[in-house]
Amino acid sequence: MNMSGVVTTINPPNSAMLQLVDYSVESSSPLFIVGDVKTSISWEEVNCQFLSIQKQSKLSFETVLTSPLNHYARKNIGYLCSFQQNVDWVYETDDDNSPTQNPFLQRQREFTATPFHSPGPWLNTYEVFLAGQ
């Protein structure tokens, strides 16, 4: 199973992200760091696929032109780059999450939907996933 990772950040590399980079290298899985206007240029020195605003502007995706700057929607550019690499699975996370194990290792992924009733007008999506365990 081919996997990739996608993260958006404006921060310089931190210990959590450097651990994720190490995991991606260890697994030979591409990790796309999608930059924005304020993103630290120090990502250029990290062993990942850093997509600076300048690099994004050279991509052929229409969403590069339609995604606003300084916006979470730019993460879609990382997804598209992942799919160009013919990946089967995309690991998506935030720059403040610290992985406790390598998320790029192949695992059995199985989701089961179980009928349930959620009181109130809002759906707690965690109930869907916990119901199958």
C-alpha positions in Angstrom: 0.0 0.0 0.0 1.4 3.4 -1.0 1.0 6.1 1.5 1.8 9.8 1.8 1.4 12.5 4.4 0.0 16.0 4.2 0.5 18.9 6.7 0.0 22.6 6.4 2.0 24.9 8.6 3.3 28.4 9.0 5.7 27.3 11.8 9.3 26.3 11.5 10.0 22.5 11.9 9.4 21.4 15.4 10.3 18.1 17.1 6.8 16.6 16.3 7.2 17.4 12.6 10.8 16.2 12.5 9.7 12.9 13.9 7.0 12.7 11.2 9.7 13.4 8.6 11.8 10.6 10.0 8.9 8.2 9.8 8.2 9.2 6.2 11.8 8.7 5.2 12.0 5.4 7.1 8.9 4.2 5.2 9.8 5.7 1.8 6.5 7.6 2.0 6.3 11.1 0.6 5.5 13.8 3.1 4.0 17.0 1.7 4.4 20.1 3.8 2.1 22.7 2.3 3.4 26.2 3.0 1.6 29.5 3.1 2.7 33.2 3.1 4.1 33.1 6.6 5.6 29.6 6.4 9.3 29.4 7.6 11.7 28.9 4.7 13.7 26.6 7.0 11.4 23.8 5.6 13.6 23.9 2.5 16.3 22.2 4.5 14.2 19.3 5.7 13.9 15.9 4.0 10.3 16.3 2.8 8.3 17.6 -0.2 8.1 21.3 0.9 5.5 23.1 -1.2 6.3 26.8 -0.8 3.9 29.4 -2.3 6.4 29.8 -5.1 6.5 26.0 -5.8 2.7 25.8 -5.6 2.4 28.5 -8.2 4.2 26.3 -10.7 1.7 23.4 -10.2 -1.0 22.8 -12.8 -3.8 22.4 -10.3 -6.7 25.0 -10.7 -7.1 24.9 -6.9 -3.7 26.7 -6.6 -5.3 29.8 -8.1 -8.6 29.4 -6.3 -7.4 28.6 -2.8 -7.1 31.8 -0.7 -3.7 32.6 0.8 -3.5 32.2 4.6 -6.2 29.6 4.5 -6.5 25.9 5.5 -7.9 25.1 2.1 -4.4 25.1 0.7 -4.0 21.7 2.2 -6.0 20.4 -0.8 -2.8 21.1 -2.9 -1.0 18.6 -0.8 -3.8 16.0 -1.3 -3.6 16.5 -5.1 0.2 16.1 -5.0 -0.2 12.9 -3.1 -2.7 11.5 -5.6 -0.3 12.4 -8.4 2.0 9.9 -6.7 -0.7 7.2 -7.0 -1.0 6.7 -3.2 -3.7 4.5 -1.8 -3.9 6.3 1.6 -3.1 9.8 2.8 -2.1 10.5 6.4 -3.3 14.0 7.3 -2.3 15.7 10.5 -1.5 19.1 12.1 1.9 20.5 12.9 1.2 20.4 16.6 0.5 16.6 16.8 3.3 14.3 17.8 3.1 10.8 16.3 3.7 8.0 18.8 4.3 5.4 16.1 5.0 5.4 12.4 1.7 6.3 10.7 3.0 5.3 7.3 3.4 1.6 8.1 0.8 -0.6 6.5 -2.0 -1.5 8.8 -5.4 -3.2 8.4 -7.9 -0.4 8.1 -11.4 -1.4 8.5 -14.3 0.8 9.5 -17.7 -0.6 10.5 -20.9 1.4 10.7 -23.2 0.4 13.5 -26.6 2.0 13.9 -26.8 4.2 17.0 -28.8 7.1 18.3 -27.1 10.3 19.3 -29.2 12.5 21.6 -29.6 16.1 20.6 -29.3 17.9 17.3 -25.6 17.3 16.8 -23.8 14.1 15.7 -20.8 13.1 17.7 -18.7 11.5 14.9 -16.5 9.7 17.5 -19.6 7.6 18.3 -19.6 6.2 14.8 -16.0 4.9 15.1 -16.3 3.7 18.7 -19.5 1.8 17.9 -17.6 -0.6 15.6 -15.0 -1.5 18.3 
